[in-house]
Amino acid sequence: MLQPIQRPAPRKAPVGLDRFEDETRFLRSWIERPLVTGAVTPSSKMLARTMASYVDPRRPGPVIELGPGTGPVTEALVRRGVAQDRLVLVEYNPDFCRLLKRRFPKAAIVQGDAYDIDEALAGVLTEPAAAIVSSLPLFTKPPPVRLDLLTAAQDLMQPGAPFIQFTYAVVPPIPKNPRRYSATGSNRIWLNLPPARVWVYRSR
């Protein structure tokens, strides 16, 4: 399904220390490139679990994650039952890529621009994806760019597979268009800072 990649053994560290280091990395990345990182801290466990809950681990095919950062949603996907070797993680930040390689040694880590998903995943996928999970800061991009991303993502997935995106905004990150795709939102996740909502898009 995916080309095998040799990865070093994952590093063991106290959970609290990992969380502190992740927040430090996120803050530093946000200060340096706020329009790329889009968040000051990693996604909370509740937000990560909510995003992962929309992925059916029984559905065959790779699961693509866009903008995994330090991997909180990735970890939730694994806990959900998605095998690491099914994961394709597309991350722009090289420091985060190195961290992801240590934490998820069986996953395929792709350093690239997720907004140009066709180029980033050229030669990586051998079959349509079962789901795409995105933590990209879509509101830093104009609406046509967001819609182009959704269209390109749906072309890489099985019919009806979910494109899962979270947002801090009160409106959907990609405007609703019932003729082209369905869009459903989760309840507000108040245990995230700031509070967030998950939107799931499926092609018609």
C-alpha positions in Angstrom: 0.0 0.0 0.0 2.7 2.5 1.0 6.4 2.3 0.3 8.2 0.8 3.4 10.4 3.3 5.2 12.9 2.4 7.9 12.5 4.5 11.0 14.5 4.6 14.3 13.0 3.3 17.5 10.6 5.8 19.2 12.0 7.9 22.1 10.6 7.3 25.6 10.0 10.4 27.7 7.6 11.4 30.6 4.2 12.4 29.3 4.3 15.7 31.1 7.7 16.6 29.7 6.6 15.7 26.2 3.5 18.0 26.5 5.7 20.9 27.8 8.2 20.4 25.0 5.4 20.3 22.4 3.9 23.5 23.7 7.3 25.2 23.6 7.9 24.0 20.0 4.4 25.2 18.9 4.9 28.6 20.5 8.3 29.0 18.9 7.0 28.0 15.5 4.0 30.3 15.9 6.2 33.3 16.8 8.5 32.6 13.8 5.7 31.7 11.2 2.2 32.5 12.6 0.5 32.1 9.2 2.0 28.6 8.7 1.6 27.1 12.2 -1.7 28.8 13.0 -1.9 27.7 16.6 0.0 28.6 19.8 -0.4 25.2 21.4 -1.1 21.6 20.2 -4.6 20.3 19.9 -6.1 19.1 23.2 -6.8 15.4 23.7 -10.6 16.1 23.5 -10.2 17.8 20.1 -7.9 15.1 18.9 -10.2 12.4 19.9 -13.2 14.1 18.3 -11.3 14.5 15.0 -10.2 10.8 15.1 -13.8 9.6 15.9 -14.9 10.5 12.3 -12.3 8.0 10.9 -13.5 4.4 10.5 -10.5 2.2 11.1 -12.3 -0.7 9.4 -12.3 1.2 6.1 -9.3 0.1 4.1 -6.8 2.4 2.6 -4.3 5.0 3.8 -5.3 7.8 6.2 -3.7 11.1 5.4 -3.1 13.8 8.0 -2.4 17.4 7.0 -0.4 19.6 9.4 0.1 17.0 12.2 2.5 19.3 14.1 3.8 17.3 17.1 1.3 14.5 16.6 -1.7 14.8 19.1 -4.2 13.9 16.4 -1.9 11.3 15.0 -1.8 9.6 18.5 -5.6 9.8 18.7 -5.9 8.1 15.3 -3.6 5.3 16.5 -5.7 4.9 19.6 -8.7 4.8 17.4 -7.3 1.7 15.7 -5.6 3.1 12.6 -2.3 1.2 12.2 0.7 3.4 12.0 1.8 2.0 8.7 -1.5 3.3 7.2 -0.7 6.9 8.2 0.6 9.4 5.7 1.6 12.6 7.6 2.2 15.8 5.5 4.0 18.4 7.6 5.7 21.6 6.4 7.9 22.3 9.5 11.1 20.2 9.3 11.5 20.2 13.1 8.1 18.7 13.5 8.9 16.1 10.7 11.9 14.9 12.7 9.8 14.7 15.8 7.0 12.7 14.0 9.6 10.3 12.7 10.7 9.4 16.2 7.2 9.2 17.6 5.5 7.3 14.7 8.3 5.2 13.2 6.0 3.1 10.9 4.2 6.1 9.4 5.1 7.7 6.1 6.3 11.2 6.9 6.2 13.7 4.0 7.8 17.1 4.4 5.8 19.4 2.0 3.1 21.9 1.4 -0.2 20.4 2.2 -2.0 23.1 0.3 -0.3 21.6 -2.8 -1.4 18.2 -1.8 -1.0 16.6 -5.3 2.6 17.6 -5.5 3.3 16.7 -1.8 1.9 13.2 -2.3 3.2 12.5 -5.8 4.4 8.9 -5.8 3.4 8.2 -2.2 -0.1 6.9 -2.5 -0.9 3.6 -4.3 -4.6 3.6 -3.6 -7.4 6.1 -2.7 -7.4 7.3 0.9 -9.9 6.2 3.5 -9.9 9.7 5.1 -8.0 13.0 5.3 -7.7 14.7 8.7 -6.5 18.4 8.6 -5.3 20.7 11.2 -4.3 23.4 8.7 -5.0 27.0 9.6 -7.5 27.4 6.7 -8.6 30.9 7.7 -5.1 32.2 6.9 -5.9 31.4 3.2 -8.6 33.0 0.9 -11.8 31.0 0.3 -10.8 29.8 -3.3 -7.6 28.2 -1.9 -9.6 26.4 0.8 -12.0 25.1 -1.7 -9.2 24.0 -4.1 -7.7 22.0 -1.2 -11.0 20.3 -0.5 -11.4 19.4 -4.2 -7.9 18.1 -4.5 -8.3 16.1 -1.3 -11.6 14.5 -2.4 -9.9 13.5 -5.7 -7.4 11.5 -3.6 -10.0 9.7 -1.5 -12.6 7.0 -1.9 -16.1 8.2 -2.7 -17.8 9.6 0.4 -14.7 9.4 2.5 -14.5 12.2 5.1 -12.3 15.3 4.9 -12.1 16.3 8.6 -11.1 19.8 9.6 -11.1 21.7 12.9 -11.5 25.4 13.4 -11.7 27.9 16.2 -14.1 30.1 14.2 -17.9 30.0 14.6 -18.4 29.5 10.9 -17.3 26.6 8.7 -13.8 27.0 7.3 -15.0 25.9 3.9 -18.4 27.4 3.1 -21.3 25.0 2.7 -22.2 23.9 -0.8 -24.9 21.2 -0.7 -24.8 20.6 -4.4 -21.1 19.6 -4.3 -20.5 18.2 -0.8 -22.1 17.7 2.6 -20.7 19.6 5.6 -21.6 18.7 9.2 -20.2 20.3 12.3 -19.5 18.9 15.8 -20.6 20.4 19.0 -18.3 23.1 20.3 -15.3 21.6 22.1 -15.0 23.8 25.2 -12.1 21.7 26.7 -9.8 23.0 24.0 -7.9 26.3 24.2 -9.3 28.2 22.4 -12.7 26.3 22.0 -12.9 24.5 18.7 -15.3 22.7 16.4 -14.8 19.9 13.9 -16.3 20.0 10.4 -16.6 16.9 8.2 -17.0 17.2 4.4 -18.0 14.4 2.1 -18.4 14.5 -1.6 -21.8 14.0 -3.2 
